[in-house]
């Protein structure tokens, strides 16, 4: 079992391009937070909307409402996993144009003047759509703003190749191109995350450090392969030939969470997904995630999720999904505005 595979699949990554515009100095673009963006784009219920911005030419700053700032150069991108509202800009004293006006078909009031190529920024903006982020340890371990370079060397990094294929498909405007671009966006998000995992520091306490630890990673793989088994600290420790006390200490040092707390959270993630996407009874869901009876499962679920399994399912499925097969896609094609 590849633990990263499991966590990525659980997120059911989707994607959609929103804008491809050219801006001339000075310019500024405001992007709302994830909940407002989801409402604006009429996203399916339960989908986490994550904005991303790729600089194709020039450079710009991205600043979140909480004060984080990153300088993006050509060939770099930012992914706002936190869902914070943010602003992209270059130069000072620019009137901020809300992205809503462009998405509604309004004109780009900040296009460069003719002949001012050296001062322009070519920006491709879109969204990644993530499902079942509740209790997903991968999502929780990602930075609030991920700053990625498409050209950074790395064993797992194929970002430049994916971005090149996507740009070529956008420019080609061929039949079926929209579908291909959406699939490439999924790969772009996954490759960016893999690149981040590859370069995470071993001094950092997080799930990303844990899956790279040869001992802890092996125990996590065993649990993720059979999450419904009767797991205990001793069972996990036995898988890696360690004493329970030494294993628990190493696990907590790596992940910042105890082994059984992690087991419970991942089971809750699986349960939330199962309750949303299947018609299995609560008893069957409880059995699938390792609980001997529905009463114990319901107590754990209420403690961690804040509602009973039945109430949570009723709320999560109150409105039918617009896309029963791929519930994390936006409704209908959304064209990219060419600069």
N, C-alpha and C positions, 0 to 999 in steps of 0.2 A: 504494500500500500504506500503510494506517494502521498504524504500528508498535505503537501501544497496542492497537488491535484485535487484532493478531496475538498479542501477549503475553497479553491477557485471554482470548482463545479457547483458548490453550494451557493455561490454568489450569482450564478446564472447571468453572466455579464452580457449586456447588450450595448448598443451604441447608436448614436445618430449625429450627423453633422448639422450644424445650425447656420454658420456664417463662414464665408471666405471673402474677406474684405481687405482693401488697401486704405491705410490711414496716413495722413500727412501731419507733420509737426506744426503746432501742438495738437494733441488729441487725447481723449479720455473716454473710456467705455465702462459703464457700470453693469454688473451682473448681480442679480438678487440671490438670496440664499436658496438652499436646495428645495425647501418646501414651497416657496413662492415660484421657483422655476418649474417644479412639478405641476403646480396649478396652471401656470402660464402655458405649458406644453401639453396639458391634459394627459399626464402620464397615468398608467394603471395604478390602482391602489396597492400600497405596500412597496412600491419601487423607490429606491434611494437614488436621487438625481445627483450626479457628480460632474461638475463642469470641468472641461479641459481646454487648454489653449496652446496651440503650436505656432511658433514663429517661423515662417517660411523665408522671410527676408527682413533685414533690419533688426531692431531690438525694442524692448519695452520693459516697463516695470509692472509687476502685479502686487497689489497691496490688499490684504484682508481687513475687514472691519476691526479685528482684534490687534492689528498693527504688524502682522508678519509682512515682510517685503522680500521679493526676489527679482533680480534682474535677469530677463530672458533674452538670449541672443538667438540669431538664426540657427535653426537646428536644435532648439531646446523647447521643452514644453513644461507646463505646470498642470497638475491635476489636483483639484480642490476636494480631497476626500472628506474634509470636515463639513463641507456643505455651507461654509460661511459665505456671506455676501462679500464681494470684492470688486476692485477696480483695476483696469488695465490702462496704462497711459504712457505717453512719451512727451517730454517738454512740459513746461509749466503754464499756468493760467489758461488751460483749455476748458471750455464748457463741456461738462460731462453728458454724454449721450447714453440714455438707458438702452440696454440691449433689446428691451421690449419693443421699442420703436422700430428697430431694424427687422425684428422677427414679424412685426405686423405689416411689413412691406414699405415702411417709410424710407426716405432717402438717407444715404450716408452723408452727413453734413461735414465730415472731416476728411474727405478725400484729398489727396495731395494736388497741388497745382501742377499744370503741365510742365515738364522739364525738371521737376524736383525729386527725381528718383532717389537721390542719395539720402533724402530725409524721410523716406516713406517706410512704413512697416506693413508687411503682408502677414495677415493673421488668420489662422483657421481655428474656428471655435466649434465646440460640440459638447455632447454629454455622453458619459458612460452611465448605464442604468444597471443598478445592482439590486438583487433580491435577497431576502433572508439575511440581512446584515446583523440581526439580533443575535448576540452571543457568538458571532463568527470571529474566531481568534485572529484570523488573517486581517480582516477589516479593522479590528480594534488595534492591531499593531502598526497599521499604516500611518505615515505622518499626515498631519492636517493638510499640508500642501506639499506634494511631491514634485520636486524640481528634477527633471530628467534631461539628459543629453542624448540625442539620437545617435551620436557618433562615438559615445564612450565605449572603449574596448572592454570586452568581457566574454567569458566562455558561453554564457547563455544569451547574450545581448544580440538581438536581430532587429532592433528598433529602426535603424536606418533603412533596412530592406523593406520592412512593413510600411513605413511612411512613404517610401518611394513608390511602391505598388499602389498605395492608396491615392497619392497625387496623380499618378498616371491614369488611374481608373476614373477619377473625377474629371480630368482634362479630356479623356477619350469620349465621354458622354455616350457610351454604347448601350445597347439594350441589355437590361439586367444589371447595369452598373451600380444602381442603388443597393441592390441586394449584396453584391460583392463588397462594396465599401462598408456596409454594416458588419459583414463577417470580418473584414480586415480591422475594423475598429475593436472588435472583441479581442483579436490577437494583439493589437497595439496595447490595449489595457493590460492584458496578461503578460506581455513581454516587458512592459514597464515595471510591473510588480516583480517579475522574476529578476530583472536587473537590480532592483532595489534589494531584494533578498540576497542576491549574490554579493552585494557590497556592504551589507549590514555589519556593523562592528560586533565582534565577539565580547566586547565589554558592555554591550547594551543589554539590559534585562528586558526581554520581550519574547513573544512566541516565535519570532523569526530567528532569534538566537537558539531557541530550544529545538527547532526542527533541524538545525544544522549541527547540533551537538550529536556525536556518534552514539552516545548512550541514551540520552533523552529522546532523540529522534527515533531510535529503534523502538522504544516503549510507546511513543506516540503512534507510530505506524501500526503496531500491534493493536492498540485500542481502536484506532480509526477503521481498521479492517473489520473488527467485530465489536461495534460499540454496545450491542445488546447483551454481551456476555456479562457474567457476574464479576466485575472488576473490583479490585481492592489495591491498596498500596503494595501489599505483599505480592499480588499477582503481577502487577506491573514491574516490580523490582525483580521478580523471578525471571521475567523475560530477558533481562539484561544482566543476570547473575550478580546482583548487588544486594546488600542488606536493605531492608525497608527504610531504615533510618537514613543511611547514606544516600539512597535513591531519592527519598523525599527532600532532603536538603539540597541535593544537586538540581532536582526538578524546580524547586522554588527559587533557587538562585538564578536559574536560567530564564524561567518564564515569569517570575514574580507572582506566581499563583501556586497553590498546593495541588498535588496530583488529583485528589478527589473533587476539589472545586472545579478543576479543568474538565474532568469527566462529566460532572453534572451540567456545566455550561454547554458543552458540545451536545450532550443529549437533549438539552432544551432547544438548541438550534435545530437539531434533526426533528424534534417533535413539532416545532413551529412550522417547519417546511411541510411535514407530513399532514398536519392538520389543515394546512392551506391548500395543498395540491392533491389530496386524496380524500376518499369518502370512508376511510377506515374508521371504525369505532374508536372511542377514547381508550377502551380496554386494549385493543390491538396496537394502537400507537404506543401505549405504555409498555406493552410486551416487547415491541420492536426496539425500544430504546433502553431496555434493561431493568424494567420495574416489574416486580412479581404481581402487583395488583394495582388497579387504577386509583385506589385511595392514596397510596404512597406517592404515585406519580402526580396526582392532582395537588397534593400538598407541596411537593417540590416545584411544580409548575407555577402554582399561585405565588410561592415565595419569590421565585426568580423573575417571573413575567408580570405578575401583578393582577392576574385574573385566572379564573378556572379555565381548563382546556376548552370546555364547551363554549364559554362566553367569549374566549379569545377567538375561537374558530368562527363563531357567529359574526363577530365584528370584522374579522379579516376577510370574510367572504360575503359581506352584506351586499356589495355591488358586484355584478358579474364582471370578470376580466374582459377587456376588449380583445385580448389575444390569448385564447385558452391554451394554445400550443407554445407560445413564447410571450408570457405575460409581462415581460420587461421591455417590450418594444414600444415606441411611440406610435400613435395611430396615423397611418398613412405616410407616404413619402414626404420628406421636407427638403426642398431644394436648397442647394448651397448658393448663396449670393456671390456672383463672380465680381471681383474687383476690377 
